[in-house]
Amino acid sequence: MTLGLFDLDNTLIDRRAMFARWASGMLERQQIDAPGALEWLIDVDGNGYGDKNRWMPLAAERFDVAEAAIAADREAHWVASIEVDASVGVALTRLADAGWVLGLVTNGPPGQWDKIHAARLAGHFDAVVVSELVGARKPEPEIFQLAAELCGHPLDGWMVGDHPHFDIEGGRRVGLNGAWMRGPDPWPDELAPPTMTVETIEEFVDAVLS
């Protein structure tokens, strides 16, 4: 058996596209037609690392709309903005059929579960670990150790994710090979290179099962 741990956002689901869909819809629903509004929102979101408690007040002021209206729109429409890529589930099934033990390890609030269910991912994993529910977050070793323990497998295998520091370097420090899901930014010079670089989950599975 081989252990495979996977990140969620921009690894198993395309969070960049998800945010763009939600933001575009929110602007239309709130009747905001300011030039460059969508690009500004995408920028302040910071690919999910921007604090919405900081950028929502800025957006409310910039677009002259109630902050509560933006928050309510996100609550109502955020999860519905997911588009499921069927190839991800197929690829994960191939790993399971090959005897892999699979875990999902994500930083974030309990609401990450809403995305996991909406994307129909939960059934593919032997364990799911959400950072704010367990009191540890990537790149801390404890969250990887917990995921491996819940999977019933030694901490020996792969970490697949898009974040060089949180996913790949964090995994490397506990002995995991790293498969980096290439994003818009280059690999940081200060980090050792990942074991492999891939564009999709399917590409990763093809490589490790070949």
Backbone bond lengths (Angstrom), bond angles and torsions (degrees), N, CA, C in turn:
res aa  C-N    CA-C-N  psi(-1)  N-CA   C-N-CA  omega(-1)  CA-C   N-CA-C  phi
1 M - - - 1.466 - - 1.526 109.96 -
2 T 1.290 115.75 148.32 1.462 122.69 176.77 1.521 108.64 -124.12
3 L 1.322 116.12 139.20 1.464 121.58 177.79 1.525 109.80 -89.40
4 G 1.315 116.05 129.89 1.461 121.47 173.60 1.511 110.12 -125.59
5 L 1.326 117.09 116.81 1.462 122.29 176.57 1.526 108.35 -105.78
6 F 1.329 115.48 137.55 1.458 121.08 -174.72 1.522 111.02 -127.67
7 D 1.316 114.89 137.54 1.463 122.57 168.72 1.533 108.17 -73.79
8 L 1.344 116.46 164.74 1.461 120.83 179.33 1.532 112.07 -98.17
9 D 1.334 116.32 -69.73 1.469 120.87 -170.90 1.523 111.83 -71.72
10 N 1.330 115.08 129.06 1.460 123.88 -178.32 1.521 112.73 62.79
11 T 1.333 114.88 21.36 1.458 122.01 172.18 1.524 108.49 -128.45
12 L 1.330 115.89 -66.46 1.465 120.39 176.63 1.521 112.22 -87.65
13 I 1.326 116.70 -30.65 1.462 121.01 174.27 1.528 108.55 -126.08
14 D 1.318 115.25 151.07 1.467 121.13 -179.60 1.524 108.02 -87.96
15 R 1.340 115.39 89.26 1.453 118.60 -177.17 1.521 111.81 -69.04
16 R 1.330 117.19 -32.32 1.467 119.54 178.74 1.526 110.07 -57.33
17 A 1.324 115.52 -48.68 1.463 119.95 -179.99 1.523 110.76 -68.06
18 M 1.334 116.33 -36.15 1.465 120.40 178.91 1.525 110.85 -60.86
19 F 1.332 116.71 -46.13 1.459 119.76 -179.98 1.522 110.70 -64.66
20 A 1.317 117.04 -42.12 1.465 120.06 -179.61 1.525 110.96 -61.80
21 R 1.346 117.11 -39.79 1.466 119.75 178.06 1.519 110.85 -64.62
22 W 1.358 115.87 -45.69 1.467 118.06 179.78 1.530 110.57 -62.97
23 A 1.336 117.42 -47.70 1.463 121.00 -175.70 1.525 111.01 -62.41
24 S 1.321 116.85 -41.77 1.459 120.18 178.42 1.524 110.97 -61.83
25 G 1.331 116.14 -43.61 1.454 119.99 178.16 1.512 112.60 -66.17
26 M 1.336 116.63 -39.75 1.461 120.61 179.37 1.519 111.00 -61.99
27 L 1.323 116.87 -43.84 1.464 120.23 179.30 1.524 111.00 -60.50
28 E 1.314 116.28 -39.54 1.466 119.92 178.79 1.527 110.99 -69.52
29 R 1.335 116.34 -44.85 1.468 119.57 -178.52 1.519 112.00 -65.56
30 Q 1.336 116.87 -33.50 1.464 120.74 179.89 1.532 112.05 -90.72
31 Q 1.324 115.96 3.98 1.470 122.39 177.70 1.532 111.42 56.71
32 I 1.331 114.29 46.31 1.465 121.86 177.02 1.526 107.77 -102.66
33 D 1.316 117.12 119.41 1.466 119.88 -179.40 1.527 112.10 -124.17
34 A 1.326 116.28 28.56 1.463 120.57 -179.88 1.527 110.06 -64.86
35 P 1.324 117.89 136.17 1.468 120.77 178.50 1.533 111.00 -58.34
36 G 1.319 116.26 134.69 1.459 120.94 177.13 1.511 114.90 74.39
37 A 1.327 118.33 10.93 1.467 120.76 -175.26 1.524 111.87 -62.73
38 L 1.325 117.30 -45.07 1.463 120.05 -177.98 1.520 110.96 -64.08
39 E 1.317 116.65 -44.77 1.467 120.28 179.84 1.524 110.68 -62.14
40 W 1.333 117.04 -38.42 1.465 120.62 179.37 1.522 110.31 -64.33
41 L 1.324 117.38 -44.02 1.462 120.96 -180.00 1.526 111.23 -63.21
42 I 1.316 116.49 -43.42 1.461 119.93 178.85 1.525 110.26 -61.23
43 D 1.325 116.41 -38.55 1.462 120.55 -179.75 1.525 111.52 -66.59
44 V 1.342 117.97 -46.98 1.465 119.18 -176.81 1.522 111.56 -72.54
45 D 1.322 117.80 -24.22 1.466 120.12 174.79 1.520 111.11 -65.00
46 G 1.315 116.42 -28.45 1.458 119.89 175.86 1.513 113.61 58.87
47 N 1.332 116.19 38.21 1.463 120.16 178.50 1.525 111.69 59.52
48 G 1.337 114.83 33.81 1.457 120.10 177.62 1.512 114.38 94.57
49 Y 1.320 117.67 -8.79 1.462 120.63 -178.57 1.521 112.53 -97.86
50 G 1.332 117.29 -4.33 1.455 120.48 172.36 1.520 110.12 -78.80
51 D 1.303 117.38 136.07 1.463 122.46 -178.11 1.525 109.26 -76.74
52 K 1.329 116.35 114.77 1.471 118.77 -177.72 1.517 111.87 -64.79
53 N 1.332 117.38 -24.26 1.463 119.55 176.71 1.525 111.74 -70.33
54 R 1.324 116.54 -14.78 1.463 120.81 175.80 1.522 111.43 -98.35
55 W 1.355 116.90 -41.35 1.463 116.54 -175.19 1.520 113.31 -83.35
56 M 1.321 118.81 -23.23 1.469 118.60 178.92 1.532 112.38 -63.27
57 P 1.342 119.35 -44.45 1.473 118.12 175.47 1.527 112.33 -61.03
58 L 1.329 117.05 -37.31 1.463 120.15 177.86 1.526 110.79 -65.19
59 A 1.335 116.18 -40.23 1.464 120.07 178.72 1.521 110.96 -65.76
60 A 1.331 116.20 -40.81 1.465 119.83 179.51 1.523 110.84 -60.45
61 E 1.332 115.57 -42.56 1.465 119.51 179.53 1.528 111.16 -69.72
62 R 1.308 116.22 -42.01 1.465 120.68 -176.68 1.526 111.59 -65.21
63 F 1.340 116.16 -38.89 1.465 120.31 -174.08 1.525 113.15 -103.35
64 D 1.342 116.44 3.57 1.464 121.58 177.65 1.530 111.17 54.84
65 V 1.324 114.95 52.78 1.462 121.67 178.09 1.526 107.44 -137.92
66 A 1.305 117.70 152.41 1.462 120.90 -177.88 1.525 110.61 -64.73
67 E 1.323 115.97 135.19 1.462 119.80 176.89 1.525 110.57 -58.23
68 A 1.336 116.14 -37.84 1.465 120.01 179.71 1.521 111.54 -61.12
69 A 1.329 116.97 -32.31 1.465 120.36 179.32 1.527 110.94 -68.42
70 I 1.333 116.22 -39.73 1.464 119.86 177.66 1.523 110.03 -66.10
71 A 1.340 116.19 -45.10 1.461 120.32 -180.00 1.524 111.31 -62.22
72 A 1.328 116.60 -41.63 1.466 120.35 -179.86 1.522 111.00 -66.34
73 D 1.321 116.46 -37.84 1.462 120.08 178.16 1.523 110.55 -64.05
74 R 1.321 116.53 -42.66 1.462 119.89 178.85 1.519 110.35 -63.89
75 E 1.311 117.21 -42.66 1.464 121.06 179.29 1.528 110.58 -60.43
76 A 1.330 116.32 -39.91 1.464 120.87 -174.98 1.527 113.37 -79.44
77 H 1.326 117.22 -31.52 1.465 119.39 -168.01 1.526 115.04 -120.85
78 W 1.328 118.03 -5.24 1.464 120.85 -173.55 1.524 112.18 -61.57
79 V 1.316 117.20 -56.73 1.462 119.89 -175.66 1.525 111.03 -64.68
80 A 1.326 116.50 -34.21 1.467 120.16 179.40 1.523 112.24 -66.16
81 S 1.333 117.47 -11.89 1.463 120.94 -179.65 1.524 112.83 -81.90
82 I 1.342 117.16 -5.26 1.461 120.52 177.29 1.523 109.70 -70.48
83 E 1.313 115.89 136.13 1.457 121.64 167.91 1.523 107.60 -117.01
84 V 1.323 116.21 122.64 1.455 121.41 -174.23 1.525 110.00 -81.40
85 D 1.322 116.09 129.37 1.458 121.97 173.66 1.525 107.47 -93.23
86 A 1.309 116.76 108.83 1.462 121.03 -174.79 1.522 112.33 -60.48
87 S 1.333 117.67 -26.36 1.463 119.88 -177.81 1.524 112.02 -65.97
88 V 1.334 117.31 -24.83 1.465 120.21 178.88 1.522 110.12 -65.60
89 G 1.327 116.86 -49.24 1.455 119.98 178.77 1.514 112.46 -61.54
90 V 1.323 116.87 -39.35 1.466 120.86 178.16 1.523 110.29 -62.33
91 A 1.329 116.58 -43.43 1.464 120.79 -179.33 1.525 111.43 -65.13
92 L 1.327 117.27 -42.36 1.465 120.35 178.72 1.522 111.00 -64.57
93 T 1.312 117.10 -37.91 1.467 120.83 177.31 1.521 110.79 -63.23
94 R 1.309 117.51 -38.39 1.467 120.93 176.83 1.524 111.17 -60.49
95 L 1.337 116.76 -41.42 1.463 119.65 177.96 1.520 111.13 -64.51
96 A 1.331 116.43 -46.30 1.465 120.12 -179.93 1.526 110.65 -60.76
97 D 1.320 117.01 -41.96 1.464 120.76 179.58 1.523 111.61 -65.11
98 A 1.338 115.97 -25.49 1.467 120.68 178.17 1.528 112.02 -86.57
99 G 1.330 117.19 3.87 1.455 120.96 175.89 1.510 115.62 94.82
100 W 1.328 117.31 9.75 1.458 119.72 178.24 1.523 110.75 -74.26
101 V 1.333 115.35 149.63 1.465 122.89 170.68 1.522 106.61 -104.12
102 L 1.336 117.06 128.03 1.461 120.84 -169.02 1.522 112.20 -117.86
103 G 1.333 115.25 135.73 1.456 121.58 175.59 1.515 110.80 -130.20
104 L 1.318 116.05 147.31 1.464 122.65 176.01 1.521 107.26 -110.73
105 V 1.329 116.54 125.80 1.463 122.08 -176.52 1.523 108.25 -127.25
106 T 1.335 116.53 112.59 1.460 119.58 -175.87 1.520 111.62 -131.31
107 N 1.319 116.16 137.49 1.458 120.60 167.93 1.521 108.72 -77.96
108 G 1.331 115.89 147.34 1.454 118.63 175.77 1.511 112.60 137.31
109 P 1.334 116.06 -179.40 1.462 122.56 -176.99 1.522 111.36 -81.01
110 P 1.339 116.98 173.62 1.466 119.96 176.68 1.523 113.50 -55.11
111 G 1.339 116.96 -26.22 1.456 120.89 179.42 1.520 114.18 -62.18
112 Q 1.335 117.71 -11.91 1.465 119.37 173.50 1.528 110.96 -57.70
113 W 1.341 115.46 -30.25 1.466 119.21 178.63 1.525 111.21 -60.97
114 D 1.327 118.00 -33.48 1.467 120.08 179.25 1.525 110.47 -61.12
115 K 1.328 116.14 -41.17 1.463 119.79 178.44 1.527 111.06 -68.73
116 I 1.322 116.00 -40.10 1.468 120.22 -179.76 1.523 110.60 -60.71
117 H 1.331 116.09 -44.27 1.466 119.56 178.94 1.526 111.29 -68.82
118 A 1.336 116.90 -42.51 1.465 120.04 -178.70 1.525 111.53 -62.31
119 A 1.321 116.48 -33.90 1.461 121.26 178.95 1.525 112.24 -84.89
120 R 1.326 116.74 -1.17 1.464 123.04 178.67 1.531 111.27 56.93
121 L 1.323 114.93 46.85 1.459 120.61 -177.39 1.523 113.89 -101.45
122 A 1.321 118.03 -25.51 1.467 121.12 -169.04 1.522 112.33 -54.87
123 G 1.321 117.33 -40.28 1.455 120.68 -175.68 1.511 114.75 -67.41
124 H 1.315 117.42 -11.50 1.463 120.65 179.88 1.526 112.53 -86.09
125 F 1.334 117.93 -8.05 1.459 120.07 -169.74 1.520 112.64 -118.41
126 D 1.340 114.02 142.81 1.456 120.79 175.18 1.518 111.17 -78.21
127 A 1.320 117.26 -22.61 1.466 121.99 177.92 1.520 108.76 -153.61
128 V 1.326 115.48 144.33 1.465 122.57 174.26 1.521 107.53 -127.01
129 V 1.326 116.86 126.74 1.460 121.96 -178.38 1.527 108.45 -122.75
130 V 1.333 115.99 119.62 1.465 123.19 178.23 1.523 107.61 -109.82
131 S 1.317 117.35 124.87 1.464 121.47 -166.10 1.524 114.05 -54.99
132 E 1.329 117.50 -47.96 1.464 118.87 -174.50 1.527 112.81 -72.25
133 L 1.318 117.17 -9.98 1.465 120.59 175.51 1.522 112.14 -90.79
134 V 1.330 117.09 -14.09 1.467 119.55 -176.50 1.526 112.72 -120.27
135 G 1.329 118.09 -5.39 1.458 120.59 176.25 1.513 114.76 76.11
136 A 1.312 117.37 21.84 1.469 121.96 174.57 1.517 107.18 -147.31
137 R 1.335 115.66 151.87 1.456 119.32 -178.01 1.523 109.57 -140.99
138 K 1.321 115.06 151.47 1.465 119.13 174.05 1.532 109.43 -60.62
139 P 1.315 119.07 137.20 1.462 129.01 13.64 1.528 114.84 -96.61
140 E 1.321 119.06 19.37 1.468 120.46 -179.16 1.527 109.89 -63.28
141 P 1.333 117.55 136.71 1.471 119.88 -176.16 1.521 113.39 -61.72
142 E 1.331 116.66 -28.93 1.465 119.29 -174.98 1.523 112.99 -59.82
143 I 1.333 117.80 -34.64 1.464 118.91 -176.36 1.528 110.91 -72.60
144 F 1.323 117.57 -35.22 1.458 120.38 175.53 1.530 110.46 -69.52
145 Q 1.330 115.93 -40.83 1.460 120.17 178.88 1.519 111.33 -62.11
146 L 1.336 116.25 -41.67 1.462 120.14 178.85 1.526 110.91 -64.58
147 A 1.313 117.02 -43.02 1.463 120.13 179.93 1.525 110.98 -60.44
148 A 1.328 116.66 -44.71 1.464 119.85 178.88 1.523 110.98 -63.73
149 E 1.324 116.44 -41.61 1.464 120.56 179.12 1.525 110.94 -61.46
150 L 1.328 116.97 -44.52 1.463 120.46 179.90 1.526 111.63 -67.22
151 C 1.333 116.17 -28.47 1.464 120.17 176.01 1.525 111.98 -79.02
152 G 1.337 116.46 -11.07 1.456 120.10 -178.60 1.512 113.13 69.53
153 H 1.323 115.93 35.77 1.464 120.51 -175.31 1.521 109.08 -139.46
154 P 1.338 118.61 144.91 1.467 119.90 174.57 1.528 110.87 -58.90
155 L 1.309 115.41 157.47 1.464 121.00 -179.56 1.527 108.60 -78.91
156 D 1.330 114.59 73.56 1.460 122.03 -175.53 1.519 107.39 -149.37
157 G 1.317 117.39 111.78 1.454 119.68 -177.43 1.512 110.76 162.67
158 W 1.344 116.05 -128.06 1.465 121.56 -173.00 1.514 111.82 -130.92
159 M 1.335 114.63 145.45 1.458 122.49 166.16 1.518 106.95 -117.81
160 V 1.330 115.94 124.50 1.460 122.13 -178.11 1.520 108.14 -113.87
161 G 1.318 117.57 122.35 1.457 119.43 -178.80 1.512 112.21 -168.78
162 D 1.331 114.71 172.81 1.468 119.89 -176.33 1.519 113.44 -99.44
163 H 1.338 117.62 -15.76 1.469 118.59 -174.35 1.531 110.04 -95.13
164 P 1.332 117.61 117.94 1.460 119.49 -176.72 1.523 114.08 -56.96
165 H 1.339 117.28 -43.77 1.462 119.91 -176.85 1.525 111.84 -81.25
166 F 1.325 117.38 -52.65 1.463 121.05 -173.40 1.527 112.05 -67.90
167 D 1.326 116.66 -46.17 1.460 120.55 -174.49 1.526 112.61 -88.78
168 I 1.312 116.03 -58.56 1.463 119.64 -169.07 1.528 111.96 -78.80
169 E 1.333 117.27 -50.11 1.464 119.51 178.62 1.524 110.48 -68.61
170 G 1.344 117.24 -40.10 1.464 119.60 176.28 1.508 111.67 -58.94
171 G 1.329 116.81 -43.87 1.460 120.11 177.76 1.517 112.42 -66.17
172 R 1.328 116.52 -41.00 1.467 119.98 -179.46 1.515 111.38 -59.10
173 R 1.321 117.05 -37.64 1.468 121.17 -177.09 1.523 112.77 -67.47
174 V 1.323 117.30 -18.50 1.470 119.54 176.22 1.525 111.10 -108.21
175 G 1.330 116.90 12.31 1.455 120.56 172.36 1.508 116.60 96.62
176 L 1.337 117.56 11.25 1.460 120.64 -178.96 1.526 111.29 -92.61
177 N 1.321 116.03 141.27 1.455 120.26 166.77 1.523 108.47 -65.65
178 G 1.322 116.46 152.52 1.458 119.82 -177.98 1.513 112.89 -120.77
179 A 1.331 115.65 127.10 1.467 121.24 172.26 1.521 107.20 -110.48
180 W 1.316 115.47 109.81 1.467 121.00 -176.55 1.514 110.19 -88.22
181 M 1.332 115.90 123.45 1.459 121.86 172.15 1.523 107.14 -80.74
182 R 1.297 116.04 106.17 1.459 121.31 -173.90 1.533 110.92 -58.16
183 G 1.330 115.99 130.46 1.454 121.76 177.88 1.514 111.02 -111.77
184 P 1.330 117.02 -164.27 1.465 120.02 -178.21 1.524 113.70 -72.85
185 D 1.338 117.07 -19.78 1.463 120.63 -177.96 1.523 110.51 -100.36
186 P 1.338 117.65 149.96 1.463 120.23 179.62 1.522 111.79 -71.80
187 W 1.313 115.42 162.49 1.459 121.00 176.20 1.533 109.22 -65.32
188 P 1.350 118.22 133.99 1.469 120.68 -177.79 1.528 112.40 -64.63
189 D 1.311 116.13 134.72 1.460 121.06 -178.49 1.522 112.28 -63.08
190 E 1.338 117.45 -28.56 1.462 119.73 -173.96 1.523 113.61 -77.53
191 L 1.327 117.80 -9.04 1.458 121.05 -178.02 1.521 111.36 -103.73
192 A 1.336 115.49 147.19 1.460 119.67 170.56 1.526 108.77 -61.53
193 P 1.316 118.28 145.03 1.467 119.84 -176.82 1.525 111.91 -65.50
194 P 1.328 117.11 154.74 1.464 120.25 177.47 1.526 110.80 -69.92
195 T 1.321 115.50 162.67 1.463 119.81 176.72 1.520 110.59 -61.48
196 M 1.331 116.16 -40.24 1.462 120.80 174.32 1.518 109.45 -149.98
197 T 1.316 115.49 158.74 1.463 122.54 175.76 1.520 107.98 -120.88
198 V 1.339 116.27 130.99 1.464 120.74 -177.80 1.522 109.51 -134.02
199 E 1.317 114.83 162.62 1.463 120.98 177.22 1.525 112.10 -98.83
200 T 1.331 116.73 -27.40 1.461 121.69 -175.29 1.519 110.36 -141.92
201 I 1.326 115.97 162.53 1.460 121.16 173.99 1.523 109.89 -63.10
202 E 1.309 116.83 -39.33 1.464 121.03 179.36 1.527 110.80 -59.03
203 E 1.336 116.89 -40.83 1.467 120.50 178.67 1.522 110.71 -63.89
204 F 1.335 116.96 -40.47 1.464 120.38 177.40 1.520 110.65 -61.23
205 V 1.321 116.95 -47.36 1.465 121.00 -177.66 1.526 110.62 -63.70
206 D 1.323 117.36 -42.20 1.463 120.11 176.61 1.527 110.68 -56.87
207 A 1.329 116.64 -41.15 1.466 120.72 -176.46 1.522 111.77 -68.73
208 V 1.335 117.36 -45.96 1.466 119.04 -173.81 1.525 112.61 -79.69
209 L 1.320 117.46 -19.57 1.468 119.69 179.11 1.522 112.85 -98.21
210 S 1.328 116.64 -3.02 1.470 119.06 -178.20 1.531 110.74 -74.88
